Amino acid sequence: MKILKIFIILFLATSFFELKSDEANDILKNKILKNIRCLICQGQSVYDSESEFASSIKLIVDRKINEGLKEKQIYQFLREKYGDWVIFDPQLNKNTYVLWLLPLLLFLFGGAIIYKKIISNKNNKI
């Protein structure tokens, strides 16, 4: 009878951990799919898209997670296959400096123009 109880406890424990593992994999999969751009549907993530491309990416990501790859490894695989543009949040590297610095430069340039306008208006009033 003790052996049966131990067997039942072990069975329930492994089922519980397997369920937690599947849930964690689904969360990771959804996180990755929401951050991958569908190359067919402009401006839409693979998670939201129903195109054939999105379906194939969903299968690839699911397979890679089941193979035990980490999130960064999956992103690296997709980057190598489809380029940096496939990721909604690209890394900072030599190819994406302009992408990351342009908003800051535009903000500073716009601020300088506004500052000059304010100063010139004050000088004209005096």
CNS distance restraints for C-alpha pairs under 8 A (distance, minus, plus):
assign (resid   1 and name CA) (resid   5 and name CA) 6.40 0.50 0.50
assign (resid   2 and name CA) (resid   6 and name CA) 6.20 0.50 0.50
assign (resid   3 and name CA) (resid   7 and name CA) 6.05 0.50 0.50
assign (resid   4 and name CA) (resid   8 and name CA) 6.15 0.50 0.50
assign (resid   5 and name CA) (resid   9 and name CA) 6.13 0.50 0.50
assign (resid   6 and name CA) (resid  10 and name CA) 6.08 0.50 0.50
assign (resid   7 and name CA) (resid  11 and name CA) 6.04 0.50 0.50
assign (resid   8 and name CA) (resid  12 and name CA) 6.12 0.50 0.50
assign (resid   9 and name CA) (resid  13 and name CA) 6.03 0.50 0.50
assign (resid  10 and name CA) (resid  14 and name CA) 6.10 0.50 0.50
assign (resid  11 and name CA) (resid  15 and name CA) 6.14 0.50 0.50
assign (resid  12 and name CA) (resid  16 and name CA) 6.06 0.50 0.50
assign (resid  13 and name CA) (resid  17 and name CA) 6.25 0.50 0.50
assign (resid  14 and name CA) (resid  18 and name CA) 6.00 0.50 0.50
assign (resid  15 and name CA) (resid  19 and name CA) 6.10 0.50 0.50
assign (resid  16 and name CA) (resid  20 and name CA) 6.26 0.50 0.50
assign (resid  17 and name CA) (resid  21 and name CA) 6.05 0.50 0.50
assign (resid  18 and name CA) (resid  22 and name CA) 6.17 0.50 0.50
assign (resid  19 and name CA) (resid  23 and name CA) 6.15 0.50 0.50
assign (resid  20 and name CA) (resid  24 and name CA) 6.10 0.50 0.50
assign (resid  21 and name CA) (resid  25 and name CA) 6.12 0.50 0.50
assign (resid  22 and name CA) (resid  26 and name CA) 6.15 0.50 0.50
assign (resid  23 and name CA) (resid  27 and name CA) 6.27 0.50 0.50
assign (resid  24 and name CA) (resid  28 and name CA) 6.20 0.50 0.50
assign (resid  25 and name CA) (resid  29 and name CA) 5.96 0.50 0.50
assign (resid  25 and name CA) (resid  65 and name CA) 6.92 0.50 0.50
assign (resid  26 and name CA) (resid  30 and name CA) 6.08 0.50 0.50
assign (resid  27 and name CA) (resid  31 and name CA) 6.15 0.50 0.50
assign (resid  28 and name CA) (resid  32 and name CA) 6.21 0.50 0.50
assign (resid  28 and name CA) (resid  71 and name CA) 7.57 0.50 0.50
assign (resid  29 and name CA) (resid  33 and name CA) 6.08 0.50 0.50
assign (resid  29 and name CA) (resid  61 and name CA) 6.73 0.50 0.50
assign (resid  29 and name CA) (resid  62 and name CA) 6.62 0.50 0.50
assign (resid  29 and name CA) (resid  65 and name CA) 7.45 0.50 0.50
assign (resid  30 and name CA) (resid  34 and name CA) 6.05 0.50 0.50
assign (resid  30 and name CA) (resid  47 and name CA) 6.87 0.50 0.50
assign (resid  31 and name CA) (resid  35 and name CA) 6.58 0.50 0.50
assign (resid  32 and name CA) (resid  36 and name CA) 6.49 0.50 0.50
assign (resid  32 and name CA) (resid  61 and name CA) 7.91 0.50 0.50
assign (resid  32 and name CA) (resid  71 and name CA) 7.31 0.50 0.50
assign (resid  32 and name CA) (resid  75 and name CA) 7.96 0.50 0.50
assign (resid  33 and name CA) (resid  45 and name CA) 6.88 0.50 0.50
assign (resid  33 and name CA) (resid  46 and name CA) 5.46 0.50 0.50
assign (resid  33 and name CA) (resid  47 and name CA) 4.86 0.50 0.50
assign (resid  33 and name CA) (resid  58 and name CA) 7.03 0.50 0.50
assign (resid  33 and name CA) (resid  61 and name CA) 7.83 0.50 0.50
assign (resid  34 and name CA) (resid  45 and name CA) 5.47 0.50 0.50
assign (resid  34 and name CA) (resid  46 and name CA) 6.33 0.50 0.50
assign (resid  34 and name CA) (resid  47 and name CA) 5.08 0.50 0.50
assign (resid  34 and name CA) (resid  48 and name CA) 7.51 0.50 0.50
assign (resid  35 and name CA) (resid  45 and name CA) 6.57 0.50 0.50
assign (resid  35 and name CA) (resid  46 and name CA) 7.85 0.50 0.50
assign (resid  35 and name CA) (resid  87 and name CA) 6.02 0.50 0.50
assign (resid  35 and name CA) (resid  88 and name CA) 5.32 0.50 0.50
assign (resid  35 and name CA) (resid  89 and name CA) 6.96 0.50 0.50
assign (resid  36 and name CA) (resid  45 and name CA) 5.58 0.50 0.50
assign (resid  36 and name CA) (resid  46 and name CA) 5.75 0.50 0.50
assign (resid  36 and name CA) (resid  47 and name CA) 7.81 0.50 0.50
assign (resid  36 and name CA) (resid  86 and name CA) 5.71 0.50 0.50
assign (resid  36 and name CA) (resid  87 and name CA) 4.75 0.50 0.50
assign (resid  36 and name CA) (resid  88 and name CA) 5.79 0.50 0.50
assign (resid  37 and name CA) (resid  43 and name CA) 6.99 0.50 0.50
assign (resid  37 and name CA) (resid  44 and name CA) 6.11 0.50 0.50
assign (resid  37 and name CA) (resid  45 and name CA) 4.55 0.50 0.50
assign (resid  37 and name CA) (resid  46 and name CA) 5.78 0.50 0.50
assign (resid  37 and name CA) (resid  85 and name CA) 7.63 0.50 0.50
assign (resid  37 and name CA) (resid  86 and name CA) 4.93 0.50 0.50
assign (resid  37 and name CA) (resid  87 and name CA) 5.77 0.50 0.50
assign (resid  37 and name CA) (resid  88 and name CA) 5.89 0.50 0.50
assign (resid  38 and name CA) (resid  42 and name CA) 6.82 0.50 0.50
assign (resid  38 and name CA) (resid  43 and name CA) 7.40 0.50 0.50
assign (resid  38 and name CA) (resid  44 and name CA) 5.80 0.50 0.50
assign (resid  38 and name CA) (resid  45 and name CA) 5.24 0.50 0.50
assign (resid  38 and name CA) (resid  46 and name CA) 4.88 0.50 0.50
assign (resid  38 and name CA) (resid  49 and name CA) 6.91 0.50 0.50
assign (resid  38 and name CA) (resid  53 and name CA) 7.13 0.50 0.50
assign (resid  38 and name CA) (resid  54 and name CA) 6.14 0.50 0.50
assign (resid  38 and name CA) (resid  86 and name CA) 7.16 0.50 0.50
assign (resid  39 and name CA) (resid  53 and name CA) 7.42 0.50 0.50
assign (resid  39 and name CA) (resid  86 and name CA) 7.03 0.50 0.50
assign (resid  40 and name CA) (resid  51 and name CA) 7.12 0.50 0.50
assign (resid  40 and name CA) (resid  53 and name CA) 6.95 0.50 0.50
assign (resid  41 and name CA) (resid  49 and name CA) 7.00 0.50 0.50
assign (resid  41 and name CA) (resid  51 and name CA) 7.57 0.50 0.50
assign (resid  44 and name CA) (resid  48 and name CA) 6.44 0.50 0.50
assign (resid  44 and name CA) (resid  49 and name CA) 6.42 0.50 0.50
assign (resid  45 and name CA) (resid  49 and name CA) 6.18 0.50 0.50
assign (resid  46 and name CA) (resid  50 and name CA) 7.72 0.50 0.50
assign (resid  46 and name CA) (resid  54 and name CA) 4.90 0.50 0.50
assign (resid  46 and name CA) (resid  55 and name CA) 7.88 0.50 0.50
assign (resid  46 and name CA) (resid  57 and name CA) 7.35 0.50 0.50
assign (resid  46 and name CA) (resid  58 and name CA) 7.41 0.50 0.50
assign (resid  47 and name CA) (resid  54 and name CA) 7.44 0.50 0.50
assign (resid  47 and name CA) (resid  58 and name CA) 7.84 0.50 0.50
assign (resid  49 and name CA) (resid  54 and name CA) 6.00 0.50 0.50
assign (resid  50 and name CA) (resid  54 and name CA) 6.12 0.50 0.50
assign (resid  50 and name CA) (resid  55 and name CA) 6.66 0.50 0.50
assign (resid  51 and name CA) (resid  55 and name CA) 6.32 0.50 0.50
assign (resid  52 and name CA) (resid  56 and name CA) 6.22 0.50 0.50
assign (resid  53 and name CA) (resid  57 and name CA) 6.22 0.50 0.50
assign (resid  54 and name CA) (resid  58 and name CA) 6.07 0.50 0.50
assign (resid  55 and name CA) (resid  59 and name CA) 6.37 0.50 0.50
assign (resid  56 and name CA) (resid  60 and name CA) 6.20 0.50 0.50
assign (resid  57 and name CA) (resid  61 and name CA) 6.05 0.50 0.50
assign (resid  58 and name CA) (resid  62 and name CA) 6.10 0.50 0.50
assign (resid  59 and name CA) (resid  63 and name CA) 6.07 0.50 0.50
assign (resid  60 and name CA) (resid  64 and name CA) 6.10 0.50 0.50
assign (resid  61 and name CA) (resid  65 and name CA) 6.14 0.50 0.50
assign (resid  61 and name CA) (resid  74 and name CA) 7.06 0.50 0.50
assign (resid  62 and name CA) (resid  66 and name CA) 6.24 0.50 0.50
assign (resid  63 and name CA) (resid  67 and name CA) 6.16 0.50 0.50
assign (resid  64 and name CA) (resid  68 and name CA) 6.54 0.50 0.50
assign (resid  64 and name CA) (resid  69 and name CA) 5.69 0.50 0.50
assign (resid  64 and name CA) (resid  74 and name CA) 6.78 0.50 0.50
assign (resid  65 and name CA) (resid  69 and name CA) 5.38 0.50 0.50
assign (resid  65 and name CA) (resid  70 and name CA) 7.08 0.50 0.50
assign (resid  65 and name CA) (resid  74 and name CA) 7.97 0.50 0.50
assign (resid  69 and name CA) (resid  73 and name CA) 5.99 0.50 0.50
assign (resid  69 and name CA) (resid  74 and name CA) 6.49 0.50 0.50
assign (resid  70 and name CA) (resid  74 and name CA) 6.37 0.50 0.50
assign (resid  71 and name CA) (resid  75 and name CA) 6.32 0.50 0.50
assign (resid  72 and name CA) (resid  76 and name CA) 6.06 0.50 0.50
assign (resid  73 and name CA) (resid  77 and name CA) 6.15 0.50 0.50
assign (resid  74 and name CA) (resid  78 and name CA) 6.27 0.50 0.50
assign (resid  75 and name CA) (resid  79 and name CA) 6.00 0.50 0.50
assign (resid  75 and name CA) (resid  87 and name CA) 7.67 0.50 0.50
assign (resid  76 and name CA) (resid  80 and name CA) 6.12 0.50 0.50
assign (resid  77 and name CA) (resid  81 and name CA) 6.27 0.50 0.50
assign (resid  78 and name CA) (resid  82 and name CA) 5.79 0.50 0.50
assign (resid  78 and name CA) (resid  83 and name CA) 7.23 0.50 0.50
assign (resid  78 and name CA) (resid  86 and name CA) 7.46 0.50 0.50
assign (resid  79 and name CA) (resid  83 and name CA) 4.51 0.50 0.50
assign (resid  79 and name CA) (resid  84 and name CA) 5.24 0.50 0.50
assign (resid  79 and name CA) (resid  85 and name CA) 7.87 0.50 0.50
assign (resid  79 and name CA) (resid  86 and name CA) 6.81 0.50 0.50
assign (resid  79 and name CA) (resid  87 and name CA) 7.40 0.50 0.50
assign (resid  80 and name CA) (resid  84 and name CA) 7.93 0.50 0.50
assign (resid  82 and name CA) (resid  86 and name CA) 6.19 0.50 0.50
assign (resid  84 and name CA) (resid  90 and name CA) 6.33 0.50 0.50
assign (resid  85 and name CA) (resid  90 and name CA) 7.31 0.50 0.50
assign (resid  90 and name CA) (resid  96 and name CA) 7.51 0.50 0.50
assign (resid  91 and name CA) (resid  96 and name CA) 7.25 0.50 0.50
assign (resid  92 and name CA) (resid  96 and name CA) 5.72 0.50 0.50
assign (resid  92 and name CA) (resid  97 and name CA) 6.26 0.50 0.50
assign (resid  92 and name CA) (resid 100 and name CA) 7.16 0.50 0.50
assign (resid  93 and name CA) (resid  97 and name CA) 6.11 0.50 0.50
assign (resid  96 and name CA) (resid 100 and name CA) 6.39 0.50 0.50
assign (resid  97 and name CA) (resid 101 and name CA) 5.90 0.50 0.50
assign (resid  98 and name CA) (resid 102 and name CA) 5.43 0.50 0.50
assign (resid  99 and name CA) (resid 103 and name CA) 7.70 0.50 0.50
assign (resid 100 and name CA) (resid 104 and name CA) 7.73 0.50 0.50
assign (resid 101 and name CA) (resid 105 and name CA) 6.16 0.50 0.50
assign (resid 102 and name CA) (resid 106 and name CA) 6.01 0.50 0.50
assign (resid 103 and name CA) (resid 107 and name CA) 6.07 0.50 0.50
assign (resid 104 and name CA) (resid 108 and name CA) 6.20 0.50 0.50
assign (resid 105 and name CA) (resid 109 and name CA) 5.98 0.50 0.50
assign (resid 106 and name CA) (resid 110 and name CA) 5.94 0.50 0.50
assign (resid 107 and name CA) (resid 111 and name CA) 6.07 0.50 0.50
assign (resid 108 and name CA) (resid 112 and name CA) 6.14 0.50 0.50
assign (resid 109 and name CA) (resid 113 and name CA) 6.33 0.50 0.50
assign (resid 110 and name CA) (resid 114 and name CA) 6.23 0.50 0.50
assign (resid 111 and name CA) (resid 115 and name CA) 6.05 0.50 0.50
assign (resid 112 and name CA) (resid 116 and name CA) 6.15 0.50 0.50
assign (resid 113 and name CA) (resid 117 and name CA) 6.24 0.50 0.50
assign (resid 114 and name CA) (resid 118 and name CA) 6.22 0.50 0.50
assign (resid 115 and name CA) (resid 119 and name CA) 6.18 0.50 0.50
assign (resid 116 and name CA) (resid 120 and name CA) 6.00 0.50 0.50
assign (resid 117 and name CA) (resid 121 and name CA) 6.05 0.50 0.50
assign (resid 118 and name CA) (resid 122 and name CA) 6.28 0.50 0.50
assign (resid 119 and name CA) (resid 123 and name CA) 6.28 0.50 0.50
assign (resid 120 and name CA) (resid 124 and name CA) 6.13 0.50 0.50
assign (resid 121 and name CA) (resid 125 and name CA) 6.29 0.50 0.50
assign (resid 122 and name CA) (resid 126 and name CA) 6.53 0.50 0.50
